[in-house]
Amino acid sequence: MLCPHCNSPRHMLCAEGFRHKVAVNVNFAIFGADTGASKLLTALACGESNNLLGPGRTDAHVGAGGVIKPVRKDESILVVLPVYADLGLAEFGKTLLHSLLPNSLIETAGGVTARGADGLAFPGTFGSTMSVALPEQNGQRTTALLIGLGSRSDCERKGLCGLLGTSLDSALSGLYSHLVIALSDFTDTAVHGREIGSVSRCRLSLAIVEDDAQLVLSEMSLLVKPNQVAALCEGIDVAGPLCSHCNHPRTGTIKLKRPEPQQN
C-alpha cells in the first residue's frame, strides 16, 4: 500500500505484529495554523483520515489463528495531550480544550494548563497523568488524557517512548477503540521527527505482539504538523525492535473508567 503523504510502499509494522496478527490501522492527521483542533477531532471521529498501515476498517479480520473479533465493540476516542512543566499545554492541547472545555483551563507561571477536579492546575511534571471527559464526538465517548513530560528541554527519546507506552496502555485498559496522540505537541525537543515515527511504530508493534492490542484498539491517529510528515514517514519505515533490551518505559500510569457493558 502506498503512503498518501510520501508514496512509500514500505510502511509496515514488524513482520510478526503486522503480517501474521490482526493489525491496527494507523494514520496521520495534519494539524496546521488553519486547522481547528476540535474540527480535526470531529473529522477523525467520522473516519475522515488517510490510512497508512493496516487492513482498513472491518469488524473482524482473518489472522494466523483464524477469525479474531474485538473483545467489546465500543466506539470511543482517547486523545493524548503532552503537557510540560515549564510551558503547560502545547498548541494542539491548548486549542482543543479552549474550544471544548474553556472553563477547564487555568493560567500559571509556566503557561496555560488544565485544572483537575480538585481545582488545582495540572503540573506537567514527569509521570503525572490526568483524564478529562470531553463532549462526545460523533456520538462516541471521548476522553482527553494529559501526560506530564517535565521540562521540554529535558525531553528525549526515552520520554517519547514512555509517552507512547502510557498512551497505549491507557487506551487498552479503558477499552478505547481509537487512540489519538498529539505528536504535533511533541516538538522543539531533542527528539527529531524520524525518531518520533520509528518509536511510534515500534511501540505499537510491541503492543500488538505482546498485549494483543488489536482486540481492543482498531485505530491509532498521529496528529502532526505539516513540516513533520516527511521525517515521520521515514521513521515509520524503520523496521524491527529499536532497542536490543527494551524495558518498556512508561511516563506514568492511570486507571481510566471503562464503559458499562451494553445490554442486549
C-alpha angles and dihedrals in degrees: 000000000000121000109243089219105046104006091237113159091197106073105126145143117238113295095254095044099044110026103038103031134049108282132219117232113244127195143166121237114196117226112191138161091271095047120092113224095221092045090052092050091049090051091052090050088054091052096252101149142106113251115227102174133018141045098285131251116330138132095234137017134199109242135170091285097044130260113356123190130193116271090239129358103236118153101210139139131222114194115197116208120189113221126194126212093223100037108025119211117005125228103285096040093047093047093047096051092042088057100041105025109015093162090061093066124094131183116233135172089264096049140274116330138157126268122228130227087274090059093246123129117256103250101212091218115154111280096017116130136182134173124214124191111232128198111277115271114218088340093308127129105252129192133177116218114201114204121191117224101177120230114001091226090058095053114117139160094285090055091052091048090051091049090054093045093052091045093054094043091051094048091051096044092047093045095240114166096197123046117194117190120191098220086159084077092053092078136116089040132115090266115093126215095255090057091048090056096045095046091048091053093045097051093047090050091052092048090053096045098041105026104027087237091175091071089071107013118065101168141024119193120196111206108211140166119250093251092054097059101084095049093043091053089053090050095050088056090063102102132205132025112323098211127048092214108031116189093187097238121210130191092217144317133253133171110227122202115256122222118256113261112262116247116230 
